[in-house]
Amino acid sequence: MTVRRGPRAQTAERRALLVREVRAGNGNIHELARRFGVSTSTVRRDLRELELSGEITRTYGGAVGGPHPHELPLREKEHGHRREKDAIAAVAADLVETGDVVLLDAGSTTARLARRLRDRTGITVIAAGLNAIALLAEAPGVELILLGGRVRHPGEGVVGPFAEEQLRWLGPDKVFLGADGVTARGLCCPSPEQARIKHLMLHAGRATYVLADHSKIGAEPFAYWAPLDRPHTVIVDAAVRPADLEPLPGDTLIAAEPDQPGAPRHPG
């Protein structure tokens, strides 16, 4: 009789972390290899074993969660890619001018932008996420407007017909969207109502920006999409691979690391 041994402790620990990353939408093979300090062939082997156990589903160039991917709570998302998200938020904050009316989507990166706007004066922020609302509620120089509707968990963003109706009456100067994945197809979302409200936000403002760290570029963790069918700019951190940006529509701004000098740069 042949006894199949389980993976070694180090391998088992890495695979458990891989499942967590994939289910969070960070399923690109090259990014996973870089993060865990192993070869892409090792990652492919791990993903193959995880697929056999039913924990993930492999795709071209990476993997996604199982048949029903697990959406991480917002508080857990806030711990990932902190440095990259801070760099993105710094670039986004520089785009906000005195007198602007700004619409902030829910999400961990948009919350970092909200934190940078707390000390500003003469701006109006329309907030669609509980984290941004909490950060800006006591900001004396910020006129805060709350987007009304149903709070969706675990993302803590406002969705539903009340919020959608309210967007008909708003015309912000700048819209900042979050994303679980960004591809040529659009913004990947964990629910159809979230996809719908992101699409409405995309069309609400004069200028629209998508804030997405490099792990979200090319990621497709869920089944619902908000098409990127109007001019927009994706703001991403410097760890992104240029090849991953090529299929994307619209413009791109690459945010330098916080401790590196220089302005944001356009790829290419």
Helices and strands as residue ranges (DSSP letters): H 9-23, H 29-36, H 40-52, E 56-59, E 62-65, H 74-77, H 82-95, E 101-104, H 108-117, E 123-127, H 130-136, E 142-146, E 150-152, E 157-159, H 161-167, E 174-177, E 181-183, E 186-189, H 192-202, E 207-211, G 214-216, E 224-226, E 233-237, H 242-245, E 251-255
